[in-house]
Amino acid sequence: MTPAQLSRTVLHTVRRAVEDDELCVAVPERVKVRTPPRPGCGDYATNVALLLARGARGSRGEGDALGIAEILRRRLVLAPGIARVDVAAPGFLNITLEGTSHAQLVGAVLSQGLRYGHGDALAGVSVPLGAGDEVRAALVAHVVRGLVDATGGVVVPGDGPVVRAVPVSGRDLLTRLGPDAARWALLRPAGHDLPDLDPAHLLSQREDNALFRVQYAHARTRALMRNASQLGIIPQPQPQPHDAPAEPGAYRHPAEAALLALLADYPRTLEAAARHRAPDRLARQLVALADGFFRFHDACPALPSGESGESGESGERKPSAVHRSRLALADAAGAVLAGGLHLLGISAPDHL
């Protein structure tokens, strides 16, 4: 279940509660769900109960919000794909998805590959786009056109997007930076920010270079897949109930949950980047995804000890379902990184 699907589920739950006279509130047009700020609060959280309480006549504030949240909790916990719903003061709903939902998300990414996140989210939406001669404006417009096409929208003649111009030509940028770093330099900052064009920053192979982190994260996912293939390990997402015993299982580690949340949020990022003509939103999501992958990679070994450059005192271990599921998650992260870089016109190297 993606954040967009969960949002629709929560909205449908509110609407049904109103239709059944269990709630007397105005049904909102949209409901937002977000990743909780700290572990232990479910996979997603929403403040819809607080917003409904504020808009209700005669509301008593927090008490009403908690009451509304409890009504929604009882209904949401019956929805397919949701394992648990908890109410937290002053009226938040913390939602935990079933393990099958996580496995289905990974499976969906792997089946769609580079096209994961593409679709018809902007079907019927016209996005105005102008043509500029300045190098940054022209590049942003070109990338936005691709984003709009990927999300089902239609580009129509118009102004913008407005970006701060750079005092160099495209030829000079390519000479100094090469195509990947030049594109990243112009697309990564928000339109109103002046890009950093320093080759010492953009071409360094260090952690403080965001482009290097993104490309290196993709290269690491490919290395994991090569090593797994040599060992005969086939990546496979493994569903696991949230009430399973404490034995480590598929997608139950906080680093796994955080990476899954980033993958699930990717389609919404593409939609927002296209709708707002802001490729920088996609670039920032790729940086967050790369950082999430490295945290997962360090905390959750995807290969048995002794098979990934690690040493274990007890010797090699046979691959388990956990290894296969983590390999599938790493493979999915690589696919999304590659797809996002492709939309920005930047290469996703297998070796770096």
C-alpha positions in Angstrom: 0.0 0.0 0.0 1.5 3.3 -1.1 1.0 6.6 0.8 -1.5 7.7 -1.9 -3.5 4.5 -1.5 -3.5 4.8 2.2 -4.6 8.5 1.9 -7.6 7.3 -0.2 -8.3 4.6 2.3 -8.4 7.1 5.2 -10.6 9.5 3.2 -13.0 6.7 2.3 -13.2 5.7 6.0 -14.1 9.3 7.0 -16.7 9.5 4.3 -18.3 6.2 5.3 -18.3 7.2 9.0 -20.2 10.4 8.0 -22.6 8.5 5.8 -23.4 6.1 8.7 -24.0 9.1 11.0 -21.2 8.1 13.2 -19.4 11.4 12.5 -20.9 14.8 11.9 -18.1 16.6 10.1 -17.3 18.0 6.7 -15.5 15.5 4.6 -12.2 16.9 3.4 -11.1 16.8 -0.2 -7.8 15.1 0.6 -6.1 13.4 3.6 -2.4 13.5 4.1 -0.4 10.7 5.6 3.3 11.0 6.5 6.1 8.9 7.9 6.3 9.3 11.7 9.2 11.4 13.0 10.5 8.6 15.2 10.4 4.8 15.3 7.7 2.9 17.1 4.8 5.0 15.9 3.7 2.8 13.0 4.5 3.1 9.3 2.4 6.2 8.7 0.6 8.9 10.7 -2.2 11.3 9.9 -3.7 14.3 11.7 -7.0 14.0 10.0 -8.9 13.7 13.3 -7.4 16.9 14.6 -8.4 18.7 11.4 -11.9 17.3 11.5 -12.3 18.4 15.1 -11.2 21.9 14.4 -13.8 22.2 11.6 -16.7 20.7 13.6 -19.3 22.9 15.2 -19.2 23.0 19.0 -15.9 21.2 19.0 -14.3 20.8 22.4 -10.8 20.6 20.9 -8.5 17.7 21.9 -11.4 15.7 23.4 -13.3 15.7 20.2 -10.2 14.9 18.2 -9.5 11.8 20.3 -13.1 10.7 20.0 -13.0 11.2 16.2 -9.7 9.3 16.0 -11.1 6.4 18.0 -14.1 6.1 15.6 -11.7 6.1 12.6 -9.4 3.7 14.3 -12.1 1.1 14.7 -13.0 1.3 11.1 -9.4 1.6 9.7 -8.2 -1.5 11.4 -10.7 -3.6 9.4 -9.3 -2.3 6.0 -7.3 -4.7 3.9 -3.5 -4.1 4.2 -3.7 -2.4 7.6 -2.4 -4.5 10.6 -2.8 -2.0 13.4 -4.0 1.5 14.2 -3.1 3.4 17.4 -4.5 6.7 18.6 -1.9 9.2 20.0 -2.6 12.5 21.8 -3.8 15.0 20.8 -5.5 13.0 18.1 -3.0 11.4 15.7 -3.7 8.1 14.0 -0.5 5.9 13.8 -1.0 3.2 11.1 0.9 0.0 10.8 0.7 -1.9 7.5 0.6 -5.6 7.1 3.9 -7.3 6.1 2.2 -8.3 2.9 1.8 -4.6 1.9 5.6 -4.1 2.2 6.3 -7.2 0.1 3.7 -6.1 -2.4 5.4 -2.6 -2.7 8.8 -4.1 -3.3 7.3 -6.5 -5.8 5.5 -3.6 -7.6 8.8 -1.6 -7.8 10.7 -4.6 -9.2 8.0 -5.4 -11.8 7.8 -1.8 -13.0 11.5 -1.1 -12.9 12.5 2.3 -14.3 8.9 3.2 -14.8 7.9 2.8 -11.2 6.0 5.9 -10.2 4.9 6.7 -13.7 1.2 6.8 -14.3 -1.8 9.0 -14.7 -1.6 11.0 -11.5 -1.9 14.3 -13.5 -4.4 13.0 -16.1 -6.5 15.9 -17.3 -4.0 18.4 -15.8 -2.5 21.1 -18.0 1.0 22.3 -16.9 2.1 25.6 -18.5 5.6 25.6 -19.7 7.6 28.2 -21.5 10.7 28.0 -23.7 13.8 29.7 -22.6 17.2 30.3 -24.2 19.2 30.6 -21.0 20.9 27.3 -20.3 19.3 26.6 -16.9 15.8 27.6 -17.9 16.0 25.5 -21.0 17.2 22.4 -19.1 14.6 22.7 -16.4 11.8 23.1 -19.0 13.1 20.0 -20.8 13.2 17.9 -17.6 9.7 19.1 -16.5 8.3 18.1 -19.9 9.5 14.6 -19.2 8.1 14.6 -15.7 4.7 15.8 -16.9 4.6 13.1 -19.6 5.6 10.4 -17.0 2.7 11.4 -14.8 0.0 11.6 -17.4 -0.3 15.4 -17.6 -0.3 17.7 -20.7 2.2 20.5 -21.3 0.6 23.7 -22.7 2.3 27.0 -23.7 2.8 29.3 -20.8 5.4 31.1 -18.6 8.1 29.6 -16.6 9.3 27.9 -14.7 11.2 30.8 -13.3 14.8 30.0 -12.3 17.9 32.1 -11.5 20.1 32.2 -14.5 23.8 31.1 -14.4 26.6 33.3 -15.8 28.1 30.6 -18.0 27.1 28.8 -21.2 26.1 25.2 -21.6 29.3 24.4 -23.5 31.4 25.8 -20.7 29.5 23.8 -18.1 29.9 20.6 -20.1 33.6 21.3 -20.5 34.2 22.0 -16.8 31.8 19.5 -15.2 30.8 16.8 -17.8 27.1 16.1 -18.5 26.1 14.4 -15.2 27.5 17.0 -12.9 26.4 19.9 -15.1 22.8 18.7 -15.1 22.8 18.0 -11.3 24.3 21.4 -10.6 21.4 23.1 -12.5 18.6 20.8 -11.4 19.4 20.1 -7.7 18.8 23.6 -6.3 15.4 25.1 -6.1 14.6 27.6 -8.9 15.2 30.7 -6.8 18.6 29.5 -5.5 21.9 30.1 -7.4 23.6 26.8 -8.3 27.0 25.8 -7.0 29.1 25.3 -10.1 32.4 24.5 -8.3 34.0 21.4 -9.9 35.8 20.7 -6.6 32.4 20.1 -5.0 30.6 18.5 -7.9 33.3 16.1 -9.1 34.6 14.9 -5.8 34.0 11.3 -4.8 33.2 12.1 -1.2 30.1 11.9 1.0 29.6 15.6 0.9 28.9 15.4 -2.8 25.2 14.5 -3.1 25.4 13.4 -6.7 28.2 11.0 -5.8 26.1 9.6 -3.0 23.2 9.0 -5.3 25.2 7.3 -8.0 27.3 5.3 -5.5 24.1 4.1 -3.8 22.9 2.8 -7.2 26.3 1.2 -7.9 26.2 -0.6 -4.5 22.8 -2.1 -5.2 24.2 -3.5 -8.5 27.2 -4.9 -6.6 24.9 -6.7 -4.2 22.9 -8.2 -7.0 26.1 -9.4 -8.7 27.4 -11.0 -5.5 24.0 -12.6 -4.9 23.9 -14.0 -8.4 27.3 -15.6 -8.0 26.1 -17.2 -4.8 22.9 -18.4 -6.4 20.7 -16.3 -4.1 17.5 -15.1 -5.8 16.0 -11.8 -4.3 12.4 -12.3 -3.1 10.3 -10.1 -1.0 9.0 -12.1 2.0 5.7 -11.0 3.7 5.7 -11.3 7.5 2.9 -10.5 9.9 3.6 -7.7 12.4 2.6 -9.9 15.3 5.3 -12.5 14.4 7.8 -13.6 17.1 10.8 -11.5 17.8 13.0 -13.5 15.4 14.2 -11.0 12.8 12.0 -11.1 9.8 11.3 -9.4 6.6 11.1 -5.6 6.7 10.7 -5.2 10.4 14.0 -3.3 11.1 13.6 0.6 11.4 16.1 1.1 8.6 14.0 -1.2 6.3 10.8 0.6 7.3 12.4 4.0 6.5 13.6 2.8 3.1 10.2 1.3 2.3 8.6 4.6 3.2 10.9 6.5 0.7 10.1 4.0 -2.0 6.3 4.3 -1.4 6.5 8.1 -1.4 8.4 8.3 -4.8 5.3 8.4 -7.0 3.9 11.3 -5.1 7.3 13.1 -5.4 7.2 12.6 -9.2 3.7 14.1 -9.3 4.7 17.1 -7.2 7.8 17.7 -9.2 5.8 17.7 -12.4 2.8 19.7 -11.0 5.0 22.4 -9.5 7.6 22.3 -12.4 10.3 21.6 -9.8 12.9 18.9 -10.7 14.7 19.8 -7.5 12.0 17.9 -5.6 13.0 14.7 -7.4 16.7 15.4 -6.9 16.1 15.8 -3.1 14.1 12.6 -3.0 16.9 10.7 -4.7 19.4 12.1 -2.1 17.1 11.0 0.7 16.7 7.6 -0.9 20.4 7.1 -1.3 20.9 8.0 2.4 18.1 5.7 3.4 19.7 2.9 1.4 23.1 3.3 3.0 21.5 3.2 6.5 19.7 0.0 5.5 22.9 -1.4 3.9 24.9 -0.9 7.1 22.2 -2.0 9.5 20.6 -5.0 7.6 23.2 -7.3 5.9 21.7 -8.5 2.6 24.2 -11.3 2.2 25.3 -14.1 4.6 28.3 -13.2 6.7 31.5 -14.0 4.9 30.0 -13.3 1.5 30.1 -9.5 1.4 33.5 -8.7 2.6 32.5 -9.2 6.2 34.1 -11.7 8.6 32.2 -13.8 11.1 33.6 -15.7 14.0 31.2 -18.6 13.4 32.0 -18.9 9.7 29.7 -18.6 6.8 26.0 -18.9 7.2 23.5 -20.1 4.6 21.2 -17.5 3.0 17.8 -17.2 4.6 14.5 -15.7 3.6 15.6 -12.5 5.4 18.6 -12.2 3.0 16.4 -12.8 0.0 13.9 -10.2 1.1 16.6 -7.6 1.9 18.2 -8.2 -1.5 14.8 -7.6 -3.1 14.5 -4.3 -1.2 18.0 -3.3 -2.3 17.2 -4.2 -5.9 14.0 -2.1 -5.6 16.0 0.9 -4.2 18.4 0.6 -7.1 15.6 0.6 -9.6 14.0 3.8 -8.2 17.4 5.5 -8.1 18.1 4.6 -11.7 14.6 5.7 -12.8 14.9 9.0 -11.0 18.3 9.7 -12.4 17.0 8.8 -15.9 14.2 11.4 -15.6 16.9 14.0 -14.7 19.0 12.9 -17.7 21.8 11.6 -15.5 23.5 8.3 -15.7 23.1 5.5 -13.1 26.5 3.6 -13.3 26.7 0.0 -12.3 30.3 0.5 -11.2 31.7 3.5 -9.5 
